[in-house]
Amino acid sequence: MLIGSAMIALTVVIHTLGLIALIAYLRNRGLRAVGGGSYLVMMRVLVLTILGIFLLHSVEIWCWAVLYIWLGELAELHQALYFSTVTFTTLGYGDIVLAERWQLLSSLEATNGIILFGVSTAFVFVVLRKVFDIVGITRPEA
């Protein structure tokens, strides 16, 4: 539990710092350009947001993979990355499993992944809402 909690804390810090960097970029460059209403600019903002979030999740998956190698649980990088990706995304094929003493760790990684994907989804929603506000797309009146 201690190792898993430390990894969750690390990935949350990585995610938070990454989102702060994305917010800074969007404030300084991305969202200002949307004011012109160009669909290409709007697409660029969304693509860069999604790619930024994808990069964050990739770094977090790598962190878990390195942990599995460091613990001696998985020997090869490609195997650790595969297992970590399948676990973090909660896909969970089950073709690779950890030894009984580390199985709880993979459950914590899956929980970590699903929570961070939820945060990422909320972030994308906020960015889209901001883009819609800038270009004048409003919510339908109830």
N, C-alpha and C positions, 0 to 999 in steps of 0.2 A: 504494500500500500504506500509506503514511504517513497519508493522509487517512482511508482506510477503517479503519485501526487506531485512529485518534483517535475516530472515530465509534463504533466498537465499545466503546471505553473509556467514552465519554460515556453510551451507552445502558445499559451495565452499571452505571454509577454511578446513573443514574436508576432503574433497576430495583431495585437494592439499597436505595436510600433509600426507594423506594415500598414495598417489602416490609417494611422496618423499620417504616414508618408503619402498615402493615396489621397487623403483629404487635402493635405497641403498642395499636392500637385493639381488636384481638381480645382481648388480655390484660385491658385495662381495662374493656371494655364487652361485647363480643360473646360471648366464651366463658363468662364468669361467668353470663350469663343462660341459657345452655344447661342449666345444672345442674337447672333446673326440669323439663327433659324435654319442653318444648313443641315440637311439630313446627314451629310457626310461627317460633319463635325459632331453631331449627336451620336452617330455610329462610332466614331473614334473614341469618344468619352466612354461609351459602354464597353467597347472592345478592350480599351486600356484598363478599365475597372475590373473586368472579368479576368484578363491576363494577370493583373496585379494580385488578385485574390488567388488565382491558380498557382502563382509563384509562392505565395505564402503557404498554401496547403502543401505544396511540394517540399518546401523547406521543413515544415513540421513532420511530414512523412519521413524525410531523411533523418531527422533527429531520432525518431523512434527506431528506424532501421539501424542506425549507428548504435543505439542502446542495445538492441538484440545481439549485435556482433560483439559489443564490449562485454556483455554478460556471458558470451560463449554459447548462446542459445542457437544462433544461426551462424554458419561459418562463412558463407559467401555473400558479398554485397548484393548481387542481383536477387538472391533468394530473400535476403532481409528486406530489400526494397519492395519486392513483390508481396511478401507477407504483410509488411507495414501498410502498403497501399490498399490491399484487400481488407485489412482490418480497419484502418482509419476511415475508409469509405463505407464501412459496415456491410460490404458485399459478402465477405466471409465464406469463401469457397470451401475451406476446411481441408484442402489438399496438403497444407503444411500446418502443423500444430506445434505449440510449444510444450515443453515438458511440464508435467503437472505442477511443479513448484512455481512456474512463471505464467500459468494460464490466466490468472487474475489480471496480470499485466496487459494481456491482449484485450481483455474486456474493458479495462480502463482506457486503452487507446481507442477502442471503438466509441466509447462514451465521449471521449475528448473530440474525436472527429465529428460526430453528429452534432455536438454543441457548436463547434467552430463553423461547421457548414451552415447551421442556423444563423449564427452571427453574420456570416458572409451573405446569406440570402437577404437578411434585413438590411445590410449595408447597400446591396445592389438596389433594393427597393427604394431606399432613401435617395440614392443617386438618381434613379429614374424619376422619382417624384420631383426632385430639384430641377432636372432637365425639363420635365413637363411644365413646371411652374415658370421657368425662364422663357420657354417658347409659347406659353399661353395656352397649353392644353389643360383644361380645368376638369375638375370632378363633376360628374353629372349631378344636378340638383335632385334631392330626394323629395 
